[in-house]
C-alpha cells in the first residue's frame, strides 16, 4: 500500500493548497531524477513525492481520500466508485515544475519515470460539465464552456448526444511541462428534461391530444415533433392510449447514421362543454350500440 501522502510531504492533514504545493516544490528539488542522474534512491523518493502531490493537489481526490473512499494510491476502497463528472482537477505538475526549473528545457516524461531534458511531460486532462436543452441534444448545438481561469472553450455538441456522454477535446486541457503534449478537455453533457418528449435509446416518445370526432371518424392531424411538424393519419375508431410509430423520426445515432423512431400516444380529450346535440346523439347511439370495453 502507498504511504500516507500527508506524511510523505511532511504536512498536516489540514494543510492548505499553498502549503502542500510549497512542501512539494521544496522536497522535489532535492531528489529530482534530472538533478540526480543514476541515483536510484532519489528517483524512488521522487516517485513517492509525485504520487502524494498528485493526490493532494486534486481537491476531489483529496476529499475522497480524507473520507476513506480511496487509498493513498488513488484506488477505490471497498468497491466505492470515485468517478465524479465535472470535478475540476487541482494544480498540474506542469505548473509546479515550471516554477521549479523555468522553461529552460527540463522535461523527462512523467515525473519520477525516467526521461531527460526536452522529453516533454503531457499536460493534465481537465473535466467540465455542460447543461444543454433536450432539443439541443437531438439536433446538436454550438456551445461555450467557461473555464475556471476565465477562458472559454467553444465546442460543437453533435446531434443525438445522450445524457452523461463525455466529449473529448484533444489538446484543450492543461499545458504540458517542457514542451510536451497538452492534456485534453473532457466535457460531460447533462441533458435537461423536456415536458413533452422522452427518450429511450434512439427512440423518442410523446403524447398528442385528439378530439372525440377525430377518434371516431379518423383523419390527419399535425404532430409537433422535435425535428419539425409531421402528419399523422388516424384510422377510424382510434382509441385513447393507442400508440403510433413513425419510423426514422427519432434520434440520429451519431456516426452510424441510424435514426430511431418516434412513438406517438394519442389521448382523447373531451370538449369543455357537452351541448344538447351531442348528448342526445350519444344517448340514442348508446341505446342501439352499447358495448363494454372493460370486459
Secondary structure, DSSP 8 states (H G I E B T S, - for coil): ----HHHHHT--TT--HHHHHHHHHHHHHTT-TTTSTT-HHHHHHHHHHHHHHHHHTSHHHHHHHHTTSB-TTS-BSTT-----TT------HHHHHHHHHTTSS---SSTTS---TT--B----EEEEEEE-HHHHHH-EEEEEE-TTS-EEEEEE-TT--TT-EEEETT-SS--BTT-----EEEEEEE---SS-EEETTEEEEEEEE-HHHHHH-EEEEEEETTEEEEEEE-TT--TT-EEEETT-S-B-GGG--B--EEEEEEE---SS--HHHHHHHHHHHHHH---TT-
